[in-house]
């Protein structure tokens, strides 16, 4: 059986990736991700809801600020529109071979931007029509799309937070177009990443005004989206910096505060990226937990950073400790609902073989599958939950419970504190780390 679409195979010699188990030494086979395996009555495929990122997988060519492109795409054509059509076929060939049920994209990932708004929309319409055909042929779905309102030079001072109203309207044109395409393709979410929605220098910035513009705009987007039949979740993806010095969606907590400040909490949640959380000085799990605690966990960009590098390296996730901790939060959250695990990750500049993109996705999918299984064991065993519950047991009855229920005032607390017997209670951090190791190994 051929596992490609269109008229040409772009990843020749690579068939559909299969599950062969942990004993396999085949680099092009899953060792832990068994799509139909049931965990608590739900398949791994449905728990994890994997997605491939169009931009890193089919647009990132290995170039960086210090060197030219190293990755040669087999779909490349000198004509921009033909290149886009070839890219779409190559992308869906990859999705069907690797087995990711979803994909994600920015508008200009899939179609050339052109020299005018009208040319942009014409190109976008043609290619999105092609994507719709490929979705119908393959069953692959759109997890989310978004507008790239940060790369073009006109957005160097921001998009919606730009001090120039004309530039705000140009960004609005793109975002409106992206919502229209989202509904056409049946997208389950819509994402905002404010790469330029922040400031470089505070003395030339009216931060209050910019944030208010952004909040007002998101309300407009919500209203328009609902009016055209978009019933999914709007997602804000936090990041502290890069490319701006300070971005307004700095981390999960600041993004959630923004959502609630501007009355968006019924329609908006967060799309948490692991590498963005670590750039903000948190762990990936921290930002996931902040979202889960506030019923704001929408979706995940699955990647990891490099502890020795202070920037967004977007590596494929291979740290099973991290995927285990993440899946514990996600499972306790009741899953990702309409969200998923999107591999916002790129192969390294010197990974230039056709198979490397497959191997990278296999590693990420296996890491999260293994993390899912270990997290499920930890939760079912209950030792960690029992420890945490016991640690806070003084609030489960008596005066502690009365405090949580708001039945005590400061004077009452102070009187109790006058006679309180304060003792040292170990946090048992080493014990808990060793306990996690016992599940891992």
N, C-alpha and C positions, 0 to 999 in steps of 0.2 A: 504493500500500500504506500502511495506517495504522501508525504506529509508536507506539502507546500501548496500555496495558492497562486492564482495568476498563471502566467505563461512560462515562468522560469524558476528554477530552484537556485537560491542564493547561498544556502549553506550546504553545499554538496558534500556527500560522504557522511553526513550526520543525520541519523534517523530520529525517531521519536524516543526521548529519554525515558527509560523504564526504571522501576524499583527492582534492585537486585539484592538488597540487604547488606548488612554491615560486613559480611564476609567477602564481598565483591572487591576486586581491585581495578574495576573498570572506572576510569575517571569520568566517563559520560553516562553514569548510572547513579540513581539515588541509593544511598545507604540507609537512610532513616525516614525519608519522606515517602510514605505509602499513601497515596491520595485517598483511597477508599477505606483505609484502616479506621475503625471506630474508636474514639476516645469519649467515654461517657455518652455513648449512643449517637455521636456526631462524627462525621468523617473528618480526617485531617484537612482535606480540601476545604470543607466548610468552616472549620475552626480558623484556618490560617488565611484564606481568601487572598492568595498571592497575586501581585500585579507586577508587570514589567514597565519600567519607566522609559518612555520613548526617547527622551532627550539624552540620557547617558548612554543608552544602548545603541541608538542609531544616528545620533548627531555628534556625540563627543568623539573626536578623532585623535585624541592623544596629545594635542597641542597644549602648551602651557606658556606662561609668560617668558620662559627661557628657551623654548624650542618649538619647532614646527610639528605638523601632524606626523604621527607614526602609524596610525591605523588606516588601512585601505578598505573601504567598504565596497563590496561586490556589486552594489546597486547603483553606484555613482554614474551620473549622466551630466553632460555639460548643460543641457537644457534644464532649468530649475524645476519646471513643472513635471517633466518626465522623471527627473531625479526623485521628486516627491512621490510620484506614483510607484516607482520601483521600490522606494523606501517602505511604502505602505505594504507592498507585497512581501518584502523581506521581513518586515516586522511581524506580520501575521504568520508567516512561515515559522519564525522563531517562537511565537507564542504557542503555536500548536505542537511544535516539537518539544519544547521545554515543559509545557503543561501548565503555564500560568493562566488561570481563568479570566484574569482582568488585565487591563493596561491603563496607563495614564499619559497625558501629554499637555504641553503648552501649544498655543495656537501656531506659533511660527516654527515649532518642531515639525509639524506635519505638512505645512504649506509655506512657500516663499512669501515674505511680507509684501514684496512689490514696492512701488514708488508712490503709491497714493492709497487713501482709505478704500476707494472703490476697487482698486486692483487687489488689495489685501482681501477684501470680502469675496471677490470673484474666485481667487485662488483657494481660499479657505472653504468655500462652498463646494468646489469641484472635488477637492481631496476628501472632505468630510463625507460627501456622497459615496466616494470609493470605500472609505472606512466602514460605512454602513453596510455596503455590499459584503465586505469581508467579514464583518461581525455576523451577518446572517449565514454566511457559508460555513463559518468555523464554530460559532457559539461563544466566541470570546466576547466579553462585555467591557464597557467603559466604567472603570471605578470612579475616576474623576478627570476633569480637564481644568485648565486654567489659562489666563492670559499672561503672556510675557510682556509686562509693562515695566521692564527694568533694563533691557539690553540696548534698545535704540537710544542714540545720543539725546533725543528729545526728552528722555526721562532721567537725565543726569541729576536733576534737582528733585526727583520724585515724580510720581504719577498723580495719584489722587491728592497727595500732600504737596504737590508742586505749587509754588507761589504764582504761577501763570495759569489763569483760568482756561485758556485755550488748550493747554497741554492736558489739563484735567479732563476736558471734553473728549480729546483724542483717545485717552485711556478708557473713558466711558464707552466710546464706540467699539473698542476692542472687546471689552468685558461683556457688553450687550451681545456682540456677535458670538462670543464664546458660550454664553448662556443659551442662545438659540441653537448652536451646534450641540450643546450638551443634551438638550431636550430631544433633538433629532436622533442622537445616538443612544438615548436611554441611560445617560450617566446617572450613577447612584449618589454622587456627591459633587460639589463644586468647591475648588480651593482658591484661597488668596494667600500668596506669599509676598510680603511687602519688602522686597529686596531694597527698594529705594525709598520706602515709606519710613523715613527717619531723617536724621540730620548728620552733617559732617562737622558743622561749626555752629555752636549755639548762638553766637552773637549776631548771626544773620538769619536767625530762625525764630518764627513765632510759633512755638511748639503747641501752645493751647489751641491756636487757630487751626493748625494742621491736623491735630487729633480730632477736632470737632468736624472738620471737613471729611475726614475718613469715616467717622461714625455716621454722619449724615448720609454719605455715599453708600455705605453698607446697608443702611435701611432702605435706600432707593433700589439697590440691587435685589434685596430680599423681596420687596414688593413686586418688582418686575418679574423676577423668577417665578414667583407664585402665580402671577397673572398669565404666564405662558405654559403653565403645567409642570414646572419643576417642583417635585415633591420631596426631593432629597435633602441632604444636610449641607449647609454652607460650612466650610472649614477654614479656620485661620491657622497658618503654620508658623509657629514662633521661631525667631532666631535673634540673637542679641546684636550681632554686627556682621559685616561682610555682605554686601559691599558698603553699606553706610557705617558710620562710626557707632551710631546708636539707633537701633530700629525700634519702632513703637510697640511691636509685638515681641519684646525682649525674651520672654520665656513663658511657660504655661500659665504661671500665676498672673503675670501682667496682661497676657492675652485674655484670660478669663475675666479679669477686672475690667478690661476694655469692653468686652462683650456685654457684661452686666451694666456698665456705666451708660451704654448707648441703647439699652433695651433690646438686645439681640438674642437673649438667652434661649428663646423658644425655637430658634432657627439655626443658630450657629454653635459649633463645637470646635475642638482643636484637632489639627493633624500634627502629631508629634514626630519629629525626626530625631533619631538617636544622636547624631553628630551635632545637631543644633543645641540639644540639651547640654552636652558636654562643653560646648563653646560658651554656654552661659554659666558654667561652673557647677552644673548639677550632674547627676547621673541620669541616664536614659530612664531608669525606673522611677526616679524622683518625679520627672515631669509627667510620666504616665499616671503615677499615683495621685498627683495634684489634680489631674483631669478626672480620674475616676472618682475621687472624693467629692468633686463638684458636678458630677454627671455631665462632664464635658469631654469625654474621651470619644473622639469621632473616628479617627483613622491613624495609621502609622506609616511613616517613611522609614523603612528598615535598612539601616546601614550602620557603620561604626566609624569612629575617628581613629587617629593615631595619637597615643599619649605623648609622643615626643614632638608632635607638630601642633602649633597653636592655630590651626585653621581647619576649614571644612574639607577634609580629604575624601569623604564619600566612598569609603571602602565597603565592599560586600561584607555582611555580618558573618563572622566565624567564631565569635566568643560565646560559647554555650552557657557560661555563667550568666552573661548578660541576657541572652535569649530566654533562659529559664526564669530569671527574675521578671522579665517583661511579660512572659506568658502567665506567670502567677497573677499579676495585676489584671491582665486581659481576661483570664478565666473568671476571676472574682468579680469582674465587671459584667459578667454575663456574655462575654465575647465582644467583637467589634461591630456587631449589628450591620449597618450598611457600609462600614469602613472595611479596610483590609490592610495587608502588609505589602506596601509598594516598595520595590527595590530601587530607591533613589540612590543608586550606587553605580560606580563606573569601574571598568577594568583598568589596571594600571597602564601607564604610558608605554611600558615595554612588554605588555601582553598583547601580541600582535597576530596570533593565530586565530582562525575562524572559530575553533573550538573553545577559545578562552572565555568568550561571553557565556557559553553554555556551562563551562566548569564553574564560573563565578556564581551563576544563578543556582546551580546544583548545591554548591557549598552553603549559600544563604538559605536555601529551602531546607536542606538537611539540618542546619543549625537550629532553625526555628521549629522543625518537626521534633528534634531531640529535646529542645527546650520545652515544647508542649508536653511531651511524655513525662519528663522529669517534674515539671510544675504540677501536673495532674497527680503524680505520686505524692509530692510534698503536701498538697492540699488535702488529699484523701487520708493521708496518715495523720494529719492534724496536730503534730507535735509543735510546730512553730506557731500556729494559731493559738493553741492552748497556752503556750508560754506567754505570748503577747497579751492574751485575755487575763491571765493570772497577774501579769505585771500591772495592769490597771484595775485590778479587782477592788481596790479601796473605793472606787467610784460606783460600784455595783449595788451598794446598799448603804443604809444609814445616812450620815451627814454628807458623804461623798456623792451619793445619789441625789440628795437634796440640792447640792450645789449644781450638779449638771441639769437639774430640772428647774433651776432658777428660783429656788425657794429660800435661798439664803442671801443676805446682804453683806456688805463689807464688815459691818460691826459684828455680825454673827461669826464670820470667818475669823476675824481678829481674836475674838473671845476663845474660839476653839484653838487657835494657834498658840494662845498663851500657855495652854497645858498640853500641847501636842508632844508626843514622843517620836522624835525624828530619828530614824535608823538608816543605816546604809544598806541598800539592796543592790546586789550585783546585776548589771545589765547583761552578763553572760555572752558578750559578743563573740568571744573565741569559741565557746560551745556551739553557738548558732552557725558560725562559719564551718566548723567541723561537721555539724549535722548536715548542712547543705552538701558538703563533700561526700558524705555517706550515701546520699541519694544520687549524686552525680556518678560515683564510681562503684 
